[in-house]
Amino acid sequence: MKENITQFLTDLQNTICAAIEQADGGATFKEDLWQHHSGGGGRTRVFANGRVIEKGGVNFSAVHGQTSDALVKQMKLSQKADFFATGVSIVMHPQSPIVPIIHMNIRYFELSDGTCWFGGGIDLTPHYVNTADACWFHGELKTVCDRHHAEYYAKFKDWADHYFYIPHRQETRGVGGIFFDYLKPKGQTNNTAAEALAKTKDEIFAFWREIGESFAPIYVHLMQKNAALPYDETQKQWQMLRRGRYVEFNLAWDRGTKFGLETNGRTESILMSLPPVANWVYDYQPAANSPEAATLAHLKKGIDWLSDSLRGLGF
Amino acid sequence: MKENITQFLTDLQNTICAAIEQADGGATFKEDLWQHHSGGGGRTRVFANGRVIEKGGVNFSAVHGQTSDALVKQMKLSQKADFFATGVSIVMHPQSPIVPIIHMNIRYFELSDGTCWFGGGIDLTPHYVNTADACWFHGELKTVCDRHHAEYYAKFKDWADHYFYIPHRQETRGVGGIFFDYLKPKGQTNNTAAEALAKTKDEIFAFWREIGESFAPIYVHLMQKNAALPYDETQKQWQMLRRGRYVEFNLAWDRGTKFGLETNGRTESILMSLPPVANWVYDYQPAANSPEAATLAHLKKGIDWLSDSLRGLGF
């Protein structure tokens, strides 16, 4: 199974890079192979100065070794063990403020004692919230989730709302999406709530695979729909401030980034998530009733993007 | 004493703002008064788009209340108490890559059980390390330290090297300076090493005051010496990357920033430390023997900036 998962992820990286290159049409990925100090390594692919994407990365890694003290603590393990961790991580920062930033991560973890789990998610960070796009995006994720478990979308959408939250700004990073972690096979979970969501390992793999496969069609659609729309200098400035918030979330709050930086991960692969340029202006307040203020009003937890009222709003 | 300390800090904020405005000549500070949720508040002064300084802040705060759970944990207190905390914090991001970024913080803390301590420091972050300036800067700090305790400079210089360190880059933030914390009056310390450095409360206050008073002459000198020097687009780009590192340190590693953001401090005052613009380029490597590579070689712990060999190097 481990080999199947790794093979799936390297294929997925290839497919996604090809789809992004084709949709962008202005640049190609640059590849770096690297090795991890404990064993294994990765294939980082970065993209810069495209027609649509200004900076982005599609990273694959498959790392193994003995669990460090930090990992034992983070995973609440009773003792050291050998681990295997693999995943694909993506962040895309577009040129245009009208095209949303996107992030995807899917990861798989197993220990030498036989326990294993899947994690992942996709979330969207528009510089300007386009209600129709956000509704469509959530609808696509719900469709994938619903094919596997009636409760997945609601649970994982809520999890994303809480995970991608910037406490010191009292804002969500964007319009969310889905986020899940520690998805363990039936019988391996340690509480009733987790067991209610649990499925066989094959079934979880099938769900997780579909999330990974949904990324390219979703983002290519959003690129194609929005990349040619005009924008002005005010919108570009707002994009730079929103990228500042993206940096704040990733460096100050994102548990994945923090864990990577604290455990001697490959810095350049972890921080490929940062934008090419970001701005900070002291106490910037958008004008009342501006599109920027409307966006802030949508950066809240608990918005039901699939409600009839939001679906009807459009742009 | 509490009133004397607060009065000193508000006067110091005035003096420093006046000195920066005069040396800059192109802009004035904008002031925001604010209140803290637990009691007290602050006077934030920010500076933008000057001739020499692109973005900066000189913040005063004096906050009191009951220690939160986070504070009890951070301070390793045995129980809740009333606290009083006051300080001045400064960060200056200059327009020119030839002028260094500077940071100063001096703070005083006391608890209702009668314990109190002083903390603070000044550190310099040149985009390009100018050895003569770094030596001069350390010499000025040593002169102030030496007037108060023969061991202060060596101890506090080492403390700054370790505090202003970016583990995931294996770089110091800049050329350091001095950093000290939990400087308690003689008899209030809880270990022999701290007791060896301890002085009376009046004596610590006198030292700490002089550190605060040294800021304006030090930075005005560095502004005047460097602001008119020419620079090119390559140097400006490097400045943007070094500002990216400044953001990485402040958001991911700085304990003061982290504590402020996690305990519901005033976000805009805490994050005034961030630069107006910062860039990230995947895996940027300066050319061999370039001025940028020479700078990286100086971003190391343990450099003796007062050694004869360095003092003689010049720019």
Interface residues (C-beta under 8 A of the other chain):
Chain A: K30 D32 V46 A48 K55 G57 P167 H168 R169 M240 G244 V247 E248 L251 A252 T257 K258 L261 E262 T267 E268 I270 L271 M272 L274 P275 P276 V277 A278 N279 W280 V281 Y282 D283
Chain B: K30 D32 V46 A48 K55 G57 P167 H168 R169 M240 G244 V247 E248 L251 A252 T257 K258 L261 E262 T267 E268 I270 L271 M272 L274 P275 P276 V277 A278 N279 W280 V281 Y282 D283
